[in-house]
Amino acid sequence: MDDLLYLVHRIPWPPNKGDKIRSHHILRYLAQHYRVHLGTFIDDPADAAYLPELEGLCASVCARPLPRRRAQLRALSGLLSGEALSVPWYRDRELARWVRATLARQPVARALAFSSAMAQYLPEGDGLTRVVDFVDVDSDKWTQYAPTRRWPMSAIYRREGRRLLAYERQVAQASDASLFVSPAEADTFREQAPEVADRVHALNNGVDADFFSPDAVAAPGPYADGVRTVVFSGAMDYWPNVDAVIWFADHVLPALRLEHPGVEFCIVGSRPAPEVMALADRPGVTVTGFVDDVRPWIAHATVVIAPLRIARGVQNKVLEAMALARPVVASPQALEGLTAMAGREVIRAEVEPGAFLQAVSGYLRAPDPALGHAARTRVLADYDWARNLAHLGEFLRLHPGGVPGAEPVPEAAHGR
């Protein structure tokens, strides 16, 4: 097998959160077709326990620790250099040295960088086929954050949005292909970087539909008998998720419990922020923190919600709930980039108290099992990892200079 360099900003094991799910499945695909040389960071010391599994899968591994305090100090250097802060956050001399040594010693002709910040390690002009999986348009995410925060953070976030977009365009210009998690995300970047529009493509996420299957979840569930539950799942130290559950608890839940006494709001996810933990003191709210297996919490929910006001890319939390055949009430932001049909496979509701209340309350009054079944059918049709990742090989077989070795699959084939 040919050698390939794979650079990931967070160790792609275990697949327990959004970006790690995608990078994990990409790694498994790559290991089937290439001798993979993996360079990555460990930002959670507990994840170091998975290094033996990575070393058994890859030809070589360089996993560098990334303590948050050290990364923050490195990021501040961007204020002096004029860079986007995200770039020096992931700058590491030892990883750069390992990349240079790997390219010098191994016959590596292809490289895949997962997230734009990892592209800083790729040399230019040496005949290396460079593919960058941006996943999301991160610069736009920071721009969305700005109005939600007070000064000075609002100014820092606006700056990050501007500087990171300039960096993303520079990376895309130097790459043979730029990949995004959905056609909608790819279209957003094409609008912001028209000079590279012909090298921007969508590579849809997938779902492990066997793992996230109703048949794979044992009964009984984690909830008390007869209790109807509204569930949100996700990494609860991630600001868009924090914002979503606080908004729902403040603006929807009180009225919902008046209409449906006894309904419980369950927030499932690791590392809940202090603002999220504070919600547990309210009537009808449970905050679980980390759970060993999220599936029972979702599969036995009465309804799953995703009232995201800030979102980029594809929401795995929505796809996983759909795969488990649960009804999902989601904001337009949470559904952007998904092929699910509103009204038949998911319930779409604006992030406005009256509209979201009506959507959730309406389902509680008249549950429709057909909605969940249709949602799972959509996942099986459009979000199969093996089928979607087969397109990755098309881009990695590009000849240096951007001339395809095989014609890339049209965007429609990626699930538009």
C-alpha positions, -999 to +999 in steps of 0.1 A: +000+000+000+011+036-006+021+058+023-002+087+034+003+114+060-028+121+081-028+151+104-057+156+128-061+184+154-076+160+180-068+123+185-093+104+163-101+079+190-126+072+206-154+085+183-173+102+211-179+137+198-186+154+165-152+160+149-137+128+164-165+107+149-156+120+114-119+118+118-122+083+134-141+069+105-118+086+080-088+070+097-104+035+095-111+041+058-075+053+052-060+023+071-077-001+047-061+016+016-028+032+028+001+029+052-010+058+074+014+081+092-007+099+119+002+131+135-022+144+161-028+161+195-042+148+228-062+175+246-077+151+271-051+130+290-076+101+293-074+097+255-038+086+258-051+052+267-062+047+231-027+051+216-020+014+214-051+010+192-039+038+169-004+023+168-018-010+157-037+006+129-011+030+116+024+027+102+036+054+126+020+078+151+031+111+166+006+122+193+016+154+211+000+166+243-020+198+241-027+212+276-053+239+273-033+265+292-003+260+270-024+262+238-040+294+251-006+310+256+005+300+221-027+314+207-021+348+222+010+351+200-014+355+171-024+389+185+012+400+179+018+382+146-016+391+131-026+355+127-059+338+134-056+326+170-066+291+160-034+286+140-008+290+168-031+272+192-021+240+172+015+249+166+041+225+179+078+222+171+080+185+178+051+177+156+066+199+128+099+180+132+081+146+130+063+157+098+095+168+081+113+135+091+083+114+080+082+131+046+120+127+042+122+090+052+089+076+038+076+076+002+047+098+011+029+112-020-004+121-004-014+141+027-048+147+043-051+175+069-082+173+091-091+209+100-075+240+085-051+245+114-033+213+106-025+224+071+003+246+085+024+215+088+022+206+050+051+218+028+043+234-005+057+229-039+072+194-034+048+174-055+028+163-025-009+158-032-026+180-005-062+174+006-077+195+034-108+184+052-120+217+066-152+199+079-169+232+086-163+269+077-149+276+111-144+313+104-181+318+100-187+300+133-165+326+151-184+354+133-217+339+146-203+338+181-194+375+182-229+390+187-236+365+215-207+378+237-198+410+254-168+431+247-139+423+246-147+388+236-171+400+209-142+419+193-119+390+196-144+367+179-150+391+151-113+394+146-109+356+146-137+353+120-119+377+096-083+364+101-094+328+100-112+332+067-081+348+052-061+318+064-087+293+051-086+309+017-048+307+017-049+270+027-075+262+000-054+280-026-024+258-018-044+226-017-055+202-045-089+197-029-108+213+000-135+191+016-166+201+037-191+181+056-221+190+035-230+206+001-244+236+020-211+240+039-192+237+006-214+263-010-208+287+018-171+284+014-173+288-024-192+321-019-164+333+005-135+320-016-146+321-052-110+318-065-109+281-054-145+272-061-136+245-086-116+227-059-142+228-032-162+196-026-187+180-002-179+148+017-209+139+037-207+125+072-222+091+080-237+072+109-229+037+122-265+026+117-258-008+132-245+007+164-272+034+165-300+010+159-332+006+180-326-031+180-291-026+196-305-008+226-317-029+256-348-022+276-356-008+300-343+027+296-327+050+321-359+069+328-386+062+354-417+044+341-443+066+326-421+097+325-421+116+292-387+130+284-374+158+262-337+151+255-307+171+243-274+153+238-239+166+230-206+178+244-218+202+271-187+223+273-193+234+236-208+269+235-235+263+209-248+234+229-246+254+262-265+282+245-292+259+232-301+241+264-301+274+284-324+290+258-347+260+259-348+259+297-354+296+300-379+302+272-397+269+264-396+244+293-417+264+319-446+267+294-441+232+282-444+218+318-476+238+323-491+222+292-477+187+300-471+184+338-444+159+346-424+163+314-387+161+321-358+178+303-327+156+302-294+171+291-270+143+283-233+149+276-198+151+290-181+180+308-212+202+314-203+239+318-212+256+351-241+273+334-255+239+324-249+224+358-269+252+373-299+241+353-301+209+373-314+229+403-346+237+383-377+216+385-379+190+358-343+193+346-316+165+348-280+170+338-263+136+334-227+146+327-206+118+310-225+086+303-209+053+292-234+048+264-256+076+250-278+053+231-303+043+258-308+080+268-317+088+232-336+057+222-359+059+252-366+096+249-401+107+240-387+134+218-352+147+210-345+184+205-318+204+189-327+241+194-293+254+181-290+291+174-254+288+164-244+260+141-220+250+114-218+219+093-237+187+101-251+179+135-242+143+144-265+145+174-294+149+150-283+120+127-278+097+156-312+104+170-327+098+135-308+065+132-323+055+165-358+062+150-365+090+175-386+120+166-364+151+164-375+187+168-347+209+154-340+245+145-332+254+109-296+259+119-294+223+133-308+209+101-287+229+076-268+205+054-290+175+061-312+158+035-340+151+060-374+162+049-391+186+074-426+173+084-419+138+073-386+128+088-379+156+113-399+185+128-384+219+119-391+247+144-377+282+145-357+291+176-385+313+189-403+304+221-438+301+207-428+282+176-405+257+194-431+252+222-458+245+196-436+219+178-426+200+210-460+202+226-477+192+194-457+160+193-463+152+229-500+156+224-501+134+193-470+111+190-463+098+155-441+067+153-440+070+116-418+101+120-390+081+137-392+052+112-389+076+083-360+093+099-340+061+102-349+052+066-333+086+055-302+078+075-298+044+059-303+060+024-279+090+027-255+086+056-237+053+052-200+058+061-186+033+037-204+047+007-197+083+015-160+078+023-154+059-009-155+094-025-125+104-004-103+081-025-113+101-056-097+132-041-066+115-027-058+101-061-055+136-075-023+141-094-001+170-079-013+203-093-050+194-090-055+173-122-078+145-112-066+109-115-102+101-117-131+125-121-145+135-087-180+123-080-206+151-088-219+170-057-254+154-062-238+120-054-228+133-020-264+135-008-275+170-019 
